[in-house]
Amino acid sequence: MKKILQLICTCLLIIGATTSCDSKKKKVKIDYELFDTSDTSLHNYETPKWFRDAKLGIFLHWGVGSQTEMCGWYSRWMYYQNDTTGIPDFGKKIYTHHLKTYGHPSEIGFKDIIPTWKAEKWNPDALVTLFKEAGAKYIVPLAVHHDNFDNFDSSYQEWNSVNMGPKRDIIGDWAKATRKQGLRFGASSHAGRSWRHHKMAHASDTHGKYKDVPYDGVLRKKDGKGKWWEGFDPQELYGVKPGKKPDSLFLKKWYNRTTELYDKYDLDLLYFDGIGYQLEKEYRKVIAGFYNTNRAKNNGKLEAVINIKNPKDPKAVVHDYEKGVSKKLVKYAWQTDTPLSSWYYIKNKTEIKKPASVIVDMLIDIVSKNGNLLLNVAMKGDGTLDESQTNELKKLGEWLSVNGEAIYGTRPWKIYGEGPTKAIEGHYKEFTKEDKPYTSEDIRFTTKGAVLYAIALDIPKDQKIVVKALAINSKYNNKTITNVSILGDENPLIWEQTDKGLRIQLVDEAPSNYAISFKIEF
């Protein structure tokens, strides 16, 4: 009997060991460490379907810099006494403004703006609801701008929105509100540029009453005794006076802050404002780490997107154009980021530079070329949105409620479009309301399954549209069209496919403003 019991125990041990091994094998079956920093590895990246389907996101440059309601780079230009040397127009007069409004930068610097930012009227749930109604499918708020202040519960940057200012986890609260609405969530990091951003905070006036009096960038932790920032080290905000390249401490801190950001908030998207200053190796480590972490959280499926302006390797990330577009149909997914009015809210300057009529045309043109649009709205320091931007967002949403079928979930056709108006390639080359508008002869194409959408970027005065690319025996199309309809209108159209093109006669008034979408079946 004893031998039988020993034999049974031995069998159970073998079975248990085998089960344990099988369990371990199952856990490592998926290779979560697919990506490393090499080109060969990063070129395995494929843009996830959710991003390619989404087409429209909302960008939010909102942080400490919003409190001044003057300029997003306030924290830099406030230390430049000479307002004519090497300073752009938006940076001029900021030093003088700061002197009159707050005091001299040696006594009241950028750090002292932080406690004035309370975000007392901020309602992320209401705002995300508005953005969803505007047609956005993903939200990308600012996690850290060039000013080096983290808008999240950061373990590696003590100067953050939980410890001071609003004393709220800004990114955390945005994330909750966004996911509650079923949207994808991202965040933008501009911290790579903070290495040089506060350079002049370590300097002093070159003339006048305060000549040679150091600005507050030279302060140390010990200098805060008895002050509101007691216990915090200004050098962690302003950084040491920069040399020609970032030092190892800066690189390590940047890497830790960034990896914590995407991991703690389970980001779908991470936006970088360019590579920054000599950080390419660190960016590659972050890209690989983000992709691997994301795959691990999604059972091996990569759902992560990284946007970078001017990426050195567009195969590894999604190329982003600031205030510009591509002039051609692009093989890889890409993105444009641009503001409705300005990046940061500027008091008494609420003019909408790109109203809904322009944004709609931009969106159509971008989507036809395999791109997405990340549209920035500028919030006030208190966390509210001005009426002018709200109105344009609602108009955009109204157009998409009618025409969204031709935008969301679509893919490019053989050509992006036709017509006399051509976009200009590159950053800061976008059309605004002052530029020549698109015409009804400017047609853009999108596809979904077997359906082709032809979108006219303006409404013709004579109610007639001609789509030349769809002529009989066109080099782009050899199929016979069986039906043409207009989105938002169930009434039949008068149409004819000829050797000159697809001729469409509108019977009724156009069902939407700005642009009209035709659904073409073969």
C-alpha positions as CSV (number, residue, x, y, z in Angstrom):
1,M,0.0,0.0,0.0
2,K,2.9,2.3,0.9
3,K,4.5,1.7,-2.5
4,I,1.1,2.5,-4.3
5,L,0.8,5.8,-2.4
6,Q,4.4,6.7,-3.3
7,L,3.7,5.9,-6.9
8,I,0.5,8.1,-6.9
9,C,2.3,11.0,-5.3
10,T,5.1,10.7,-7.8
11,C,2.6,10.8,-10.7
12,L,0.9,13.8,-9.2
13,L,4.2,15.6,-8.9
14,I,5.0,14.8,-12.6
15,I,1.6,16.0,-13.7
16,G,1.9,19.2,-11.6
17,A,5.3,19.9,-13.0
18,T,4.1,19.4,-16.5
19,T,1.1,21.6,-16.0
20,S,3.3,24.3,-14.5
21,C,5.6,24.1,-17.5
22,D,2.7,24.3,-19.9
23,S,1.4,27.3,-18.0
24,K,4.8,29.0,-18.2
25,K,5.0,28.2,-21.9
26,K,1.6,29.9,-22.4
27,K,2.7,33.0,-20.6
28,V,5.8,33.5,-22.8
29,K,4.1,32.3,-26.0
30,I,3.5,35.9,-27.1
31,D,6.7,37.8,-27.7
32,Y,6.0,41.1,-25.9
33,E,9.5,42.3,-26.5
34,L,9.1,42.5,-30.2
35,F,10.6,45.9,-30.5
36,D,14.1,47.2,-29.7
37,T,16.0,50.3,-30.8
38,S,17.2,49.0,-34.1
39,D,15.8,50.1,-37.5
40,T,15.0,46.5,-38.4
41,S,12.9,46.1,-35.3
42,L,11.1,49.5,-35.3
43,H,10.2,49.0,-39.0
44,N,7.9,46.2,-37.8
45,Y,5.5,49.0,-36.7
46,E,2.1,49.1,-38.2
47,T,-0.3,52.0,-37.4
48,P,-3.2,50.5,-35.5
49,K,-6.7,50.4,-37.1
50,W,-8.3,52.6,-34.5
51,F,-6.1,55.5,-35.4
52,R,-6.5,55.1,-39.2
53,D,-10.3,54.9,-38.6
54,A,-10.5,57.8,-36.2
55,K,-9.4,60.7,-38.6
56,L,-10.1,63.5,-36.1
57,G,-8.6,64.2,-32.6
58,I,-8.6,67.2,-30.2
59,F,-5.3,68.7,-29.0
60,L,-5.2,70.7,-25.8
61,H,-2.3,73.1,-25.1
62,W,-3.4,73.8,-21.5
63,G,-1.2,74.2,-18.5
64,V,0.6,76.8,-16.4
65,G,1.3,78.9,-19.5
66,S,-2.4,79.3,-20.0
67,Q,-2.7,81.3,-16.8
68,T,-1.0,84.3,-18.3
69,E,-3.4,84.2,-21.3
70,M,-0.7,85.8,-23.3
71,C,1.7,83.4,-24.9
72,G,2.6,79.7,-24.7
73,W,6.3,80.5,-24.4
74,Y,5.8,83.1,-21.7
75,S,8.1,81.1,-19.4
76,R,10.9,81.7,-21.9
77,W,10.5,85.2,-23.2
78,M,9.8,86.7,-19.8
79,Y,13.5,86.5,-19.1
80,Y,14.6,88.3,-22.3
81,Q,15.0,92.0,-21.5
82,N,16.1,92.9,-25.0
83,D,12.9,92.5,-27.0
84,T,14.4,92.9,-30.4
85,T,17.3,90.4,-30.6
86,G,16.5,86.9,-31.6
87,I,12.9,87.0,-30.4
88,P,9.8,86.4,-32.5
89,D,7.0,88.8,-32.6
90,F,4.9,86.8,-30.1
91,G,7.8,87.0,-27.6
92,K,8.3,90.7,-27.7
93,K,7.1,92.9,-24.9
94,I,6.6,89.9,-22.5
95,Y,9.4,90.9,-20.3
96,T,7.9,94.4,-19.9
97,H,4.4,92.9,-19.3
98,H,5.8,90.6,-16.6
99,L,7.7,93.5,-15.0
100,K,4.5,95.6,-14.8
101,T,2.1,92.8,-13.9
102,Y,4.1,90.6,-11.5
103,G,7.4,92.1,-10.8
104,H,11.0,91.6,-11.7
105,P,12.1,88.1,-12.8
106,S,14.8,88.1,-10.0
107,E,12.0,88.3,-7.4
108,I,9.0,86.8,-9.2
109,G,9.8,84.3,-11.9
110,F,8.0,81.7,-13.9
111,K,7.8,79.4,-10.8
112,D,5.6,82.0,-9.1
113,I,3.0,81.9,-11.8
114,I,2.3,78.3,-10.8
115,P,0.3,78.9,-7.6
116,T,-1.9,81.4,-9.4
117,W,-3.1,78.6,-11.8
118,K,-6.1,77.1,-10.0
119,A,-8.1,75.7,-13.0
120,E,-11.1,76.5,-10.8
121,K,-13.7,76.2,-13.5
122,W,-12.3,73.2,-15.3
123,N,-14.9,70.5,-16.1
124,P,-13.3,67.7,-18.1
125,D,-16.5,65.7,-18.5
126,A,-18.4,68.6,-20.1
127,L,-15.5,69.5,-22.4
128,V,-14.9,65.9,-23.6
129,T,-18.6,65.7,-24.3
130,L,-18.3,68.8,-26.5
131,F,-15.3,67.4,-28.3
132,K,-17.1,64.1,-29.0
133,E,-20.1,66.1,-30.4
134,A,-17.6,67.9,-32.6
135,G,-16.7,64.5,-34.1
136,A,-13.4,63.8,-32.3
137,K,-12.4,60.2,-31.8
138,Y,-9.3,60.8,-29.6
139,I,-8.2,63.4,-27.1
140,V,-4.6,64.6,-26.6
141,P,-4.0,67.0,-23.7
142,L,-0.7,68.5,-22.7
143,A,1.3,66.4,-20.2
144,V,4.3,68.7,-20.1
145,H,5.3,71.7,-22.3
146,H,8.7,73.3,-22.8
147,D,8.3,74.9,-19.4
148,N,9.1,71.6,-17.7
149,F,6.0,71.5,-15.5
150,D,4.3,68.1,-15.4
151,N,0.4,68.1,-15.6
152,F,0.3,64.7,-14.0
153,D,1.2,62.8,-10.8
154,S,4.8,62.5,-11.6
155,S,7.3,60.5,-9.5
156,Y,10.3,62.1,-11.2
157,Q,9.3,65.8,-11.5
158,E,8.3,67.4,-8.2
159,W,7.1,70.5,-10.0
160,N,3.7,69.0,-11.0
161,S,0.0,69.8,-10.9
162,V,-0.7,67.4,-8.0
163,N,1.9,69.1,-5.7
164,M,1.1,72.7,-6.6
165,G,-1.1,74.9,-8.7
166,P,-4.5,73.1,-9.3
167,K,-3.4,70.3,-7.1
168,R,-5.1,67.9,-9.4
169,D,-3.9,65.1,-11.6
170,I,-4.8,66.9,-14.8
171,I,-3.8,64.0,-17.2
172,G,-5.5,61.5,-14.9
173,D,-8.8,63.4,-14.9
174,W,-8.7,64.0,-18.7
175,A,-8.1,60.2,-19.1
176,K,-11.2,59.3,-17.0
177,A,-13.4,61.8,-18.8
178,T,-12.2,60.7,-22.2
179,R,-12.6,56.9,-21.6
180,K,-16.0,57.5,-20.1
181,Q,-17.1,58.8,-23.5
182,G,-15.5,55.8,-25.3
183,L,-12.8,57.8,-27.0
184,R,-9.1,57.0,-27.3
185,F,-6.7,58.9,-25.0
186,G,-3.2,60.3,-25.6
187,A,-0.9,62.9,-24.2
188,S,1.8,65.2,-25.5
189,S,5.3,65.7,-24.1
190,H,7.5,68.6,-25.0
191,A,9.9,68.0,-22.2
192,G,12.8,67.2,-24.6
193,R,12.9,70.9,-25.4
194,S,13.0,72.0,-21.8
195,W,16.8,71.5,-21.8
196,R,17.3,74.9,-23.6
197,H,13.9,76.5,-22.8
198,H,14.9,78.1,-19.4
199,K,18.4,79.1,-20.6
200,M,17.9,82.8,-19.9
201,A,16.3,82.2,-16.5
202,H,19.9,81.7,-15.3
203,A,21.0,85.1,-16.7
204,S,20.2,88.7,-15.6
205,D,19.3,92.1,-17.0
206,T,22.0,93.7,-19.2
207,H,21.0,97.3,-18.4
208,G,18.8,99.4,-16.2
209,K,17.9,99.3,-12.5
210,Y,18.4,95.5,-12.2
211,K,21.5,95.2,-14.3
212,D,23.5,92.1,-13.3
213,V,20.9,91.0,-10.7
214,P,20.4,87.3,-11.3
215,Y,17.0,86.0,-12.3
216,D,15.3,83.3,-10.2
217,G,16.8,80.5,-12.3
218,V,19.8,80.6,-10.0
219,L,17.9,79.8,-6.9
220,R,18.4,76.6,-4.9
221,K,16.2,74.5,-2.6
222,K,17.7,76.2,0.5
223,D,16.6,79.6,-0.8
224,G,12.9,78.6,-0.4
225,K,12.7,78.6,3.4
226,G,9.6,80.4,4.5
227,K,8.3,80.8,0.9
228,W,5.5,79.1,-0.9
229,W,7.9,76.8,-2.7
230,E,9.7,75.7,0.5
231,G,10.9,72.1,0.1
232,F,11.1,72.3,-3.7
233,D,14.2,72.8,-5.7
234,P,14.0,75.5,-8.5
235,Q,16.8,73.7,-10.3
236,E,14.4,70.8,-10.9
237,L,12.2,73.2,-12.8
238,Y,14.6,75.4,-14.6
239,G,17.4,72.9,-14.9
240,V,21.1,73.7,-14.7
241,K,22.4,76.3,-17.1
242,P,22.6,74.2,-20.3
243,G,25.7,73.4,-22.2
244,K,26.0,72.2,-25.8
245,K,24.1,68.9,-25.1
246,P,22.0,67.5,-22.3
247,D,23.8,65.8,-19.4
248,S,23.2,62.3,-18.2
249,L,21.0,63.4,-15.3
250,F,18.6,65.2,-17.7
251,L,18.5,62.3,-20.1
252,K,17.7,59.8,-17.3
253,K,15.0,62.1,-15.8
254,W,13.4,62.7,-19.2
255,Y,13.3,58.9,-19.9
256,N,11.8,58.1,-16.5
257,R,9.2,60.8,-16.7
258,T,8.1,59.7,-20.2
259,T,7.9,56.0,-19.5
260,E,5.9,56.7,-16.4
261,L,3.5,58.9,-18.4
262,Y,2.6,56.2,-20.9
263,D,2.6,53.4,-18.4
264,K,0.7,55.0,-15.6
265,Y,-2.1,56.4,-17.8
266,D,-2.2,53.5,-20.3
267,L,-1.9,55.9,-23.2
268,D,-3.1,55.0,-26.7
269,L,-1.1,57.8,-28.2
270,L,2.1,59.7,-27.3
271,Y,2.8,63.0,-29.1
272,F,6.4,64.4,-29.2
273,D,7.1,68.0,-30.4
274,G,10.0,66.9,-32.5
275,I,13.0,64.9,-31.4
276,G,14.3,67.8,-29.2
277,Y,18.0,68.4,-28.4
278,Q,20.3,65.4,-29.1
279,L,17.9,62.9,-27.6
280,E,17.6,60.4,-30.5
281,K,18.9,57.4,-28.5
282,E,16.5,58.1,-25.7
283,Y,13.6,58.5,-28.0
284,R,14.3,55.2,-29.6
285,K,14.3,53.5,-26.2
286,V,11.0,55.2,-25.4
287,I,9.4,54.2,-28.7
288,A,10.4,50.5,-28.3
289,G,9.4,50.5,-24.6
290,F,6.0,52.1,-25.3
291,Y,5.2,49.6,-28.1
292,N,6.3,46.6,-26.0
293,T,4.3,47.8,-22.9
294,N,1.3,48.5,-25.0
295,R,1.4,45.0,-26.6
296,A,1.8,43.4,-23.2
297,K,-1.4,45.2,-22.0
298,N,-3.3,44.2,-25.2
299,N,-2.4,40.5,-25.3
300,G,0.1,41.0,-28.1
301,K,-1.9,43.4,-30.2
302,L,-0.2,46.7,-30.8
303,E,-2.6,49.6,-30.3
304,A,0.0,52.3,-29.6
305,V,0.6,55.4,-31.7
306,I,3.6,57.8,-31.5
307,N,3.4,61.2,-33.3
308,I,6.7,63.0,-33.9
309,K,7.3,66.2,-36.0
310,N,10.0,65.6,-38.5
311,P,10.8,62.1,-37.5
312,K,14.1,60.8,-38.8
313,D,12.4,57.4,-39.5
314,P,8.8,57.8,-40.5
315,K,8.4,54.0,-40.7
316,A,8.7,53.7,-37.0
317,V,6.2,56.3,-35.9
318,V,3.4,58.5,-37.4
319,H,4.8,61.6,-39.1
320,D,3.2,64.8,-37.8
321,Y,3.0,68.1,-39.7
322,E,2.6,71.3,-37.6
323,K,0.2,73.7,-39.3
324,G,0.8,72.0,-42.6
325,V,-0.1,69.1,-44.8
326,S,1.2,66.6,-47.4
327,K,0.7,67.6,-51.0
328,K,0.4,64.0,-52.1
329,L,-1.1,60.7,-51.2
330,V,1.2,59.1,-48.6
331,K,1.7,55.3,-48.2
332,Y,2.0,55.6,-44.4
333,A,-0.5,57.1,-42.0
334,W,0.4,60.7,-41.0
335,Q,-1.2,63.6,-39.1
336,T,-1.6,67.4,-39.2
337,D,-1.8,69.3,-35.9
338,T,-3.2,72.8,-36.1
339,P,-5.1,75.3,-33.9
340,L,-8.6,76.8,-34.4
341,S,-7.2,80.1,-33.2
342,S,-3.9,79.8,-31.3
343,W,-2.0,77.1,-29.4
344,Y,-2.6,78.8,-26.1
345,Y,-5.5,81.1,-25.2
346,I,-4.6,84.7,-25.7
347,K,-6.7,87.3,-23.9
348,N,-8.6,89.7,-26.2
349,K,-7.5,87.8,-29.3
350,T,-10.2,85.3,-29.9
351,E,-10.3,85.6,-33.7
352,I,-10.9,82.2,-35.3
353,K,-8.1,81.9,-37.9
354,K,-9.6,78.6,-39.3
355,P,-13.4,78.5,-38.9
356,A,-15.3,75.3,-39.5
357,S,-15.5,76.0,-43.2
358,V,-11.7,75.9,-43.5
359,I,-11.3,73.0,-41.0
360,V,-13.8,70.9,-42.9
361,D,-11.9,71.3,-46.2
362,M,-8.6,70.6,-44.4
363,L,-10.0,67.4,-42.8
364,I,-11.3,66.2,-46.2
365,D,-8.0,66.9,-48.0
366,I,-5.9,65.3,-45.2
367,V,-8.1,62.2,-45.0
368,S,-8.0,61.7,-48.8
369,K,-4.2,61.6,-48.5
370,N,-4.2,59.0,-45.7
371,G,-3.8,61.4,-42.8
372,N,-5.5,62.5,-39.6
373,L,-6.3,65.9,-38.2
374,L,-5.4,66.8,-34.6
375,L,-7.3,70.1,-33.9
376,N,-6.1,72.2,-31.1
377,V,-8.5,74.2,-28.9
378,A,-7.1,76.9,-26.6
379,M,-8.5,76.9,-23.1
380,K,-8.4,79.8,-20.6
381,G,-6.4,79.5,-17.5
382,D,-9.5,78.8,-15.4
383,G,-10.3,75.7,-17.6
384,T,-13.1,77.1,-19.7
385,L,-13.4,77.4,-23.4
386,D,-14.4,80.7,-25.1
387,E,-17.7,80.9,-27.1
388,S,-16.1,81.5,-30.5
389,Q,-14.2,78.2,-30.4
390,T,-17.2,76.3,-29.0
391,N,-19.4,77.6,-31.9
392,E,-16.9,76.4,-34.5
393,L,-16.6,73.0,-32.9
394,K,-20.4,72.6,-33.0
395,K,-20.5,73.6,-36.7
396,L,-17.8,71.0,-37.4
397,G,-19.8,68.4,-35.5
398,E,-22.9,69.2,-37.5
399,W,-21.1,68.7,-40.8
400,L,-19.6,65.4,-39.7
401,S,-23.0,64.2,-38.4
402,V,-24.1,64.3,-42.1
403,N,-20.9,63.4,-43.9
404,G,-19.0,61.3,-41.4
405,E,-19.7,58.1,-43.4
406,A,-17.3,59.5,-46.0
407,I,-14.6,60.3,-43.4
408,Y,-14.5,57.8,-40.5
409,G,-13.1,54.3,-41.2
410,T,-12.2,55.2,-44.8
411,R,-9.1,54.6,-46.8
412,P,-7.5,56.4,-49.7
413,W,-8.5,55.7,-53.3
414,K,-6.1,55.4,-56.3
415,I,-5.6,59.2,-56.3
416,Y,-6.4,61.6,-53.5
417,G,-8.4,64.0,-55.8
418,E,-8.6,66.4,-58.6
419,G,-9.2,70.1,-59.1
420,P,-7.3,73.4,-59.5
421,T,-6.3,74.0,-55.8
422,K,-3.2,72.3,-54.6
423,A,-1.9,72.2,-51.1
424,I,1.6,73.2,-50.3
425,E,3.9,70.6,-48.7
426,G,5.4,71.1,-45.2
427,H,5.0,72.8,-41.8
428,Y,3.3,76.2,-41.5
429,K,2.0,76.0,-45.1
430,E,-1.6,75.4,-44.5
431,F,-4.5,77.4,-46.0
432,T,-6.5,79.8,-43.7
433,K,-9.6,81.8,-44.4
434,E,-7.5,84.5,-46.0
435,D,-6.1,82.2,-48.6
436,K,-7.7,81.1,-51.8
437,P,-10.5,78.8,-50.8
438,Y,-11.2,75.4,-52.4
439,T,-13.8,75.4,-55.2
440,S,-16.6,73.0,-56.2
441,E,-14.1,71.6,-58.9
442,D,-11.8,70.5,-56.1
443,I,-12.9,66.9,-55.5
444,R,-11.4,64.5,-52.9
445,F,-11.8,60.8,-52.8
446,T,-12.2,58.2,-50.0
447,T,-13.2,54.6,-50.0
448,K,-14.8,52.1,-47.7
449,G,-15.2,48.6,-48.9
450,A,-16.6,48.6,-52.5
451,V,-18.0,52.2,-52.1
452,L,-16.2,55.3,-53.4
453,Y,-16.9,58.7,-51.9
454,A,-16.3,61.9,-54.0
455,I,-16.4,65.0,-51.8
456,A,-16.8,68.4,-53.5
457,L,-15.0,71.0,-51.3
458,D,-17.5,73.7,-52.2
459,I,-21.2,73.9,-53.3
460,P,-21.5,74.8,-57.0
461,K,-23.7,77.8,-57.7
462,D,-25.2,76.1,-60.8
463,Q,-25.8,72.9,-58.8
464,K,-23.7,70.9,-61.2
465,I,-20.7,68.7,-60.4
466,V,-18.3,66.9,-62.8
467,V,-16.0,64.2,-61.5
468,K,-13.4,63.8,-64.3
469,A,-11.6,60.8,-62.8
470,L,-14.9,58.8,-63.1
471,A,-15.3,59.2,-66.8
472,I,-16.0,56.1,-68.9
473,N,-12.8,54.3,-69.6
474,S,-10.8,56.6,-67.3
475,K,-7.3,55.4,-66.4
476,Y,-8.5,55.5,-62.8
477,N,-11.7,53.6,-63.2
478,N,-13.0,50.8,-65.6
479,K,-16.1,50.0,-63.7
480,T,-19.7,50.9,-64.5
481,I,-21.4,53.1,-61.9
482,T,-24.7,51.7,-60.8
483,N,-25.8,54.4,-58.3
484,V,-24.9,57.9,-57.1
485,S,-26.4,59.4,-54.0
486,I,-25.7,62.3,-51.7
487,L,-25.1,61.9,-48.0
488,G,-27.8,63.5,-45.9
489,D,-30.4,63.6,-48.7
490,E,-32.6,60.6,-49.6
491,N,-34.0,62.2,-52.8
492,P,-32.6,60.8,-56.1
493,L,-30.0,62.7,-58.0
494,I,-29.7,63.2,-61.7
495,W,-26.4,61.8,-62.9
496,E,-24.7,60.4,-66.0
497,Q,-21.4,58.7,-66.6
498,T,-19.8,60.1,-69.8
499,D,-16.5,60.0,-71.5
500,K,-15.8,63.5,-69.9
501,G,-16.6,62.4,-66.4
502,L,-19.4,61.6,-63.9
503,R,-21.9,64.5,-64.3
504,I,-24.1,65.1,-61.3
505,Q,-27.0,67.5,-61.1
506,L,-28.2,68.5,-57.6
507,V,-32.0,68.5,-57.4
508,D,-32.4,70.1,-54.0
509,E,-30.5,72.5,-51.8
510,A,-27.2,70.9,-50.5
511,P,-27.9,69.0,-47.3
512,S,-24.8,70.4,-45.6
513,N,-22.7,73.5,-45.6
514,Y,-19.1,73.8,-46.8
515,A,-18.7,70.6,-48.7
516,I,-20.9,67.8,-50.0
517,S,-20.3,64.1,-50.2
518,F,-21.4,61.8,-53.0
519,K,-21.7,58.0,-52.4
520,I,-20.8,56.1,-55.6
521,E,-21.6,52.4,-56.1
522,F,-20.4,50.2,-58.9
